[in-house]
């Protein structure tokens, strides 16, 4: 009865699952990788290619684009976008949206600033309260979504408007609240890691990355499973080390133009916010890719019904992603406050959120749920920052801001369209 | 067989409001056998399956697992008794790989609290190998990239992995082509060969006659007959499905016409 079927089986799978080592393993790995790419799992490729292309274009057009001064500006501009996008990825993974992430960040920063300046709270206490406010906001919105099934688009559109109003009321007629000059918070975006510490941290990061990858590979080999060839791991570690070294070296250049025999205050070293970004990346990447909770976030985003049948408490996962998103939005709001050294009455309004969503989508996170990684926020955030930064140099004059917005919008549309097309490819 | 059947239903009644869906249904499924459950649309197959799976409670009657009666109120109760339903929609997450789907909700954890990918991957491979599955190249493929037959394979393998005693397959071949249907039917036999009581809900007479050991025919909410596969012809089964009786098999003439009215 099954002779015919067996033939089909044999055709489909000619080779067994034998283990291979050395160069052959590298070949198998690369072929598998190419097959996945062709199958529509593009990962970070589009964002990386886009980042390189636009960077080259701007570097050619504008000679100062890759100067240490501008790279620093790029990184500190990108930081609030990246932080917010990291949180948004959790919400997007469930196919939800948080339109209020921008104004949530603004509101939390306003709460912090007002507590610090008007109530005289110490900066760290004000900061913690601001973060708690973000978490509570996420809890409330997630609960509304999970309990009553109100579409997240509507809930967060409402809070987008409401939080903007509360920020306006808190900040009052002055238009902005300036953070005290001596506040350590300002150092986050405007202070620099000592050069020796920068190199040490780089060494720690590279060594940690290598250790994790080698440990994974050794564990898989011990378990008798196919593993990533050590050549590939070595190549990745070397690339990371080279990129990190180039960045650390360039950031070691003094960027303070007024340094001379009389003024020795140098601006050199990696901005502190980079350390924050690395920590947040490591933490959230760990949560998403290595914990049961992360697996369940992907599962609910992929097939809610299947997750429910598997015993996952879907509503809890749904609330949790809003908590992560709003909490990260609060962090982003504080980073933005540190950048501006003040909190404006319109903090987090305007295109703040759209840039962060754009960053996530450009990085490769799907708006339809189920696909996205924390690295998307980093790469996408850099792309967005490069566009904004490059365009502002390129287009001068009265309408420059207008052109900037048009280009950013076009890139976002391109990324979302790409996502939709890839998704159709996956479904087919 | 000397031992009691893995699953035995006695006199199951189920109504939804005024609609009497099942009336005194008896049904048995033995370990190591494929028991087909057939019947026309609306005969009550789905309701019966849902009663076994704990999705619906029963109004009257007994569910007997391994010789002792149990009350099944929720799907969790059923899962604890080792009942696994492979729904027609399969309930797989397209964006997770095969390992992720097979262990969904029951992930293994290392001492550090992280997901233990290595041991899960090994177990998934062993399970597929135990079912002689050769159509799946790597258990790290995402389910989105699998064919319909391969998806069915993953869903069935999941029930093996969790050592289910009763596996209910709801129309497993409905959406498949000829070759893939053969593969899935082979898999159904393999599954029974591992000592599982397989209940195959199907419309397809060829499949039923090919793989089942026993056939239960539902006719308008009544069990027309449960017969050994070798005792009947395909024509007799079709008559049981459409008329509730075939010769001296099935419901009495009065019963079948009475229900039909």
Interface residues (C-beta under 8 A of the other chain):
Chain A: X1 X2 X4 X5 X8 X9 X10 X12 X13 X17 X32 X39 X41 X219 X220 X222 X223 X224 X225 X290 X291 X292 X294 X295 X296 X298 X299 X301 X302 X303 X305 X306 X307 X309 X310 X311 X312 X370 X371 X426 X427
Chain B: X75 X76 X87 X89 X90 X91 X92 X93 X94 X95 X96 X100 X101 X104 X105 X106 X107 X109 X113 X114 X115 X118 X119 X121 X122 X125 X134 X135 X136 X137 X138 X142 X144 X145 X179 X182 X183 X186 X210
